[in-house]
Amino acid sequence: METSTEIKYKILLAEDDDNLGFIIKECLELSNYEVAWEKNGQLALQEFFKQEYDLCVFDVMMPEKDGFTLAEDVRKINHNIPIIFLTAKTMKEDRIQGFKSGADDYITKPFSTEEFILRVEAVMKRSYGRGVENSNKGIFQIGQYEFDFNNMKLKLIDNVKTLTRKEADVLKILFVHKNEILPRETALKIVWGNDDYFTGRSMDVFITRLRKYLSEDPKIQIANIHGIGFKMIIDE
């Protein structure tokens, strides 16, 4: 694939091995990719939630959240982003699980950096063609509202509400999990990075604000699920 010197395609790398992670990051950056490297699955999910990426490279065996589970969570946010798994496992069952989790390729360690880059480029070309465009522009249709996550705008016809960064983050995670229960601790860890009492109370305030912002569409409801979390219900 021909990479541009003007556009750096963004890759999220999740790898808990310091040496391998450093080598992969350096290798990708030398090939003109922009790389964010996280060392466990939970941190990688938080990073993916906050930024837009063109490709994910996930180690399978990681602390906090394994690569397969991470891929499933990522697919809830962006159904189309390509994912490459890295693993020392060679069992057929693991490869099958990897592809069921949304893998576009599966690279078994050890591997050469040359092979790795060629396979990254092959996945990018299959996914985007020659001109890679970011498929997720951060625009979501929430009932009658248009939600621009990147610019923190919530629009209903000609009425535009500017959100705070945290309001936008909370609204996005609610919408990603629309019509299903979102555990309170999941939302807190992704948006705030922890799930202590004070951040929990803070999130309750943001939920109350969002209910008010969305109140003009009667088909949208943010329900409290007692003892568990929240559920954004959209009657479509």
N, C-alpha and C positions, 0 to 999 in steps of 0.2 A: 504494500500500500504506500502511496506517495503521501508523505506528511508535509504539512505546510509550515513554513517558518513564521507565518503570521498567526495561525490558529494552533494552539496547543490543546490537544484532546486530553480530557481529564480522566484519570484512572484512580479508583479507590483500591488500595492494597491492604488486605488484612492478613498479617503474618506475625506469629509470636516469636519466631526465631530471629534474634537480633542480626546475626551474620547474614542469613539468607534474605531477610527483609531489606537490609542495607544494599546488598548486591542487586536485588531485583529493582529497587527504587533507582539506584544509580544507572542501571542498564536501561530502564525505561526513559529516564530523563535524558540520557545521551541519545536516545532515539526520538527526542523532541516531544515527549509526553509530559504532562503535568501530573504529579503523583502526590496523593495524600496517603500516608502510611499509618495504620493503627495496629496495635499489638494484641488486641483481643476483639472478639466478636461484638460485644456490647458497645465498645467505643466506636467500632466501625459503623454500627447501625446508627448511632448518634450523628456521626459525621455524614453519612449518606442522607439522613433526614434533612440536614441543614444545607447541603450543597447539591448541585446537579453534576452528574458524572456520565461519561460516555462508555465506561467499561469497569467491571469489578473483577478483581483477582483475589480469591479467598482461599486461604489454607483451610483444610478440613478440620484438623485437630487443633483447637484453640481454647483458651480459658474463657470463662464467662458465657460464651455462646459459640457453638461449633459452626463450621462453615456451611453445613447443610441447613441448619436452622436460620442462620444469618441470611442465606439466599432466599429462603421462604419469606422472611420478613421484608427483605428488599423488594421482592416481587409484589408485595402488597402496596408498595409506594410507587414503583415503576415496573409495569408488566413486561416492558420490552428491552430493558438494558441487558446487554450481553454479560455473562458471568463465566469466568474460568476458575476451575478448582485446582489447587495444588495439594498433593498428598503423597505420603510415603506408602500408602496402601496400594496393593495391586490386585486385591480380590475382585472378582467379577461383580459380586453383590454391592461393593462400595461404588464401583463405576456406575452401576445401574441406579443406585440411590442418588448419586451425583447428578445424573441426567434427569431423574425425576424431580430433583430440587431446582431444576432450571438451568443446568450447565450448558454452555455453548461449546466448551472444551474441557478436558480433564487431563492434566499434566502430572505424570508420576515422577517424584524425586528419586534420584538426582537427575538433573537435566542440564544441558548446556545453555548458556545465555543466548547463543545464536538461535538454537531451536526455539527457545522461549519467545524471543522477539518475533520470529517468523510466524509462530502460532498466534500471538497477539494480533499481528497484522492481518492474518487470515480471518480471524474472528471479526475484526473491525471492518474488513472489506465485505464479508458476508452480511454483516448487520447494517452497514450504512452505505456501501458502495464507495466510490472514490471521494465524493464530497461528504464528509461526515458532518451531519447537522445534529444538534442536540434535540432529541425527540421529545424531551420533557421540558416545555417552556414555563412550567410553574403556573399554568392557568387551569383552574378547576371550576366546573359548573356545579354549584351547590343549590339545588332547587332552582329558584328564580334568580339567585345571586351569581355573579361572576367573581371569583376569588383569584386575585393576582398575588400569589405567594411571594414572589421575588420583590415586588414593589409594595407589598403590604397594603393592598387596596381591596376593599370589598364593595362591589358595585351592584346596585339594584336600579335598573333603568338609567336615569340621569343622576341618581343619588350615589355619591362615592364617599365611602368612609375610609379614612386612613387608620390602619391598625398599628399597634406597637409590634416590635419584633416577637415578643412572647405571645401576644394575642394571635399573631399569624402562625406561630409554631403550634400553639394548642389547637387552632382551627384546622390546620393541615392534618395533624395526627388523628383528630376526631373524624375528619372526612375520609382519610385513608382507611379507617376501620368502620366506615358507615354501615349501619344496620347490623353491627356485631358488637359484642361487649369489649370495651377497651379497659383492661385492668389499670387501676390507678397507678400502681408502681411502674408499669410499663411506660405510661405517659410521663411520669415524673423523671424517670431515668433518661428517657430520650430527650426531653425538652430541657430539664434542669441539671441532669447528670447525677441526681441523688433522689431518694424518696423519703426524706425525713419529714417531721411533723410540720415545720415551718414552710417548706416548699409546698407541702400538701395543702395548707391553708391558702397559700398564694394562688395555687391552681384553681381552687374553688372560686376565688374572686374573678379570675379570668373566665371561667365557665359561665358565671353569672353575667358578665359583660357580653359574652358572645351570644347568650340567649337573647339579650336585649337587641343586639345588632341584627339578629336573624329573625326577629319577631314578626316582621311584615310578611313572611311566607309561612302560612299556617301548616304547610306540609312538612316543615322542619321542626324537629324536637331534639333537645339534648337531655336525655333522661339520666337520673342518678340510679345506679344499680347498687342497692344497699350492701355495703361490706365488700364490694368488688371493684366498682369503677363507674364508667359512663358508657352511654350508647347514643350515638347520633342516629336518629331515625329520620329517614327521608322517604316520604310516601310518593313513589314514582309511579 
